[in-house]
Amino acid sequence: MPKKSIRCLTRPQPASRRAAADLINEALKKSDVAEICHAIGAATHLYNISHLAEKSGIARTSIHRAFARDPQKPNFMTIFRVLDAMGFQLHVTMRRNEGAVRLKSG
């Protein structure tokens, strides 16, 4: 079994919405799609999956599949709808002292 799958099995599950948000934010900082999916999937365990499915308009099985241990890399719409159903939102901020691609001039 690959190490990545073993690592996923041993990650702690969040006990509160705040812990879930922190877990998702840490995964986003790493820009690791598999870890982001795992964090969102872990957060879904705090909720009744049927209610999440109803509120997001996404089938229960699709939510499970999208955020499984070996995710199929869900599209952004799935991520946004599930996060919204859980009462979360994504927020973009600028990094301090980080080099970035130059903006177009003119």
Secondary structure, 3 states (H helix, E strand, C coil): CCHHHHHHHHCCCCCCHHHHHHHHHHHHHHCCHHHHHHHHHHHHCCCCHHHHHHHHCCCHHHHHHHCCCCCCCCCHHHHHHHHHHCCCCCCCCCCCCCCCCCCCCC
